[in-house]
């Protein structure tokens, strides 16, 4: 749940101060302290709506607050009264008007218990709907109706589809039968999915014509995910390892999680656990820290992420001659060269001619505004050598290879290759290896410093103008699936000593060998030896195995006018989910999500309760979070089993909580316990002020480490003492809960 902003906090404090002033006025003795009723929802027809009744039971006088289209008779009363509720017609000469929704409140006063009745009246949602293009639909406020004349279906899910209008993509929740390439019209209601525009109600979907759809070039999400905001629905492709229901993407040692939305069985990654998988589709917003949603159009299963130890350790070899030139030129640029100014590897590499995926790539900095003469080219020469022109400091050659086996720490690697530059090529370079965790200078080539270039530059290799052999050995310090070695340009200084270049030129830098008749000295990149125990496995640190922010409670909270006690620092009247008929679907949703509920009365042991139980069960709705307990009754929650854990792991549970207070100043001084079912329990204290004149509601962030968690592990959050009189003289252990997350440590 989003926390305070300055304006809202100021308004909340102002409202709280006003409430305090009002509370100073004496209340009449006969004002109701509790109001109950036998109806919580009333639905009326648009034409000739029939009156409905509610039995109101109170311990004093009550009054009503109703929308203007609702009439209540009587509007005040006391004790037990049959109240008649009537709705005015919702029609005019042209037919039904737009639907109406509101709340009828019967209460004694604003601070006492109150009866809320949700009143709804049918209507024509499209009475005033405009014909809009898809981009205009996306810009509508949530809840607005519209008529979309035409858009193209580009993806299909189990619960809807995605439409496109050239520049805009929008998800449509619908059970209509459509196909990729169909042109459709839609009557719908604008909403959102993960804060992205969506059509959350589609009442009329018509297929106008059928056709095909040519997808645009997909954004490579692995390359941009570190700064990706998912602020629009975009067509992407992403690669990772399946962990339960998520695709885990690891970039620069940081793990990100991709979660599918309504994926059809044929496109679901369920059942591919621990496999490396590529997903292509449309991003569908942010669902958590480093966690994105995707609507899938295609998946590719690349097999197990945990790979058995190969019979032959990793080995890649290249041979560059005029006769092998054609084996490489289509990959790297050909004899005429490939002009490329964009930052990165350019999607070009020289493949090895042995089993496994060995690559020689060239990375360059962005030369869009640097290379006015178009010298940044990648070429396979007439001798078969890969070479580049237009080199610049920051560029590097990179050798890599993988057989998908995760080589463990201690693995010994070796590389040997030949290289040279032309006279006007760059002189100073740095040879570096990747040890599984970071890049380090090659140990066979001592790091030196030169000031020849006019500045202090560190290097460990001087590129000659004739072939020279580079040979290095190193060991992995951490597990690695793709060992790498690179030669990085560090200074803009020509090999012939004539000075610095002002712009990229035609000087060459190549990976070479002795030519057609010479010794076979093509590059070799290999694992020399590797300890046992590699192959991968386990779950990456930071992998989210459970997360719940309760934002899905928003429609219920809005309809029920649920308070936000913690933000406003004021305890309002919260509807009890167990006893409010209109809120009981929340209990079903919690059960479906795997949550359990526990409760205990004064002097009673804890007992589990099914979501439809009553008899003292207390679970209150706040504005997108939950409140537990009341006087003499404790309650707590059991989190769902950690079913996405594929192996035993240490996890960290974090959540926000705070205790309640009475009368604006008396705190429910209590502790909370996080308890693994059948295992360890951790008592959590709060830093909230305890003095009655200083008490305020404020979120406390809790963190608990759980060792050896499995897919069956369940965690209970509850007040520490089951008998509220043991530690709390007021007999109250009331508390709030939000933002639960469990991640692998």
Order of alpha helices (4+ residues) and beta strands (2+ residues): alpha-beta-beta-beta-beta-beta-beta-beta-beta-beta-beta-alpha-beta-beta-beta-beta-beta-beta-alpha-beta-beta-beta-beta-beta-beta-alpha-beta-beta-beta-beta-beta-beta-beta-beta-beta-beta-beta-beta-beta-beta-beta-beta-beta-alpha-alpha-alpha-beta-beta-beta-beta-beta-beta-beta-beta-beta-beta-beta-beta-beta
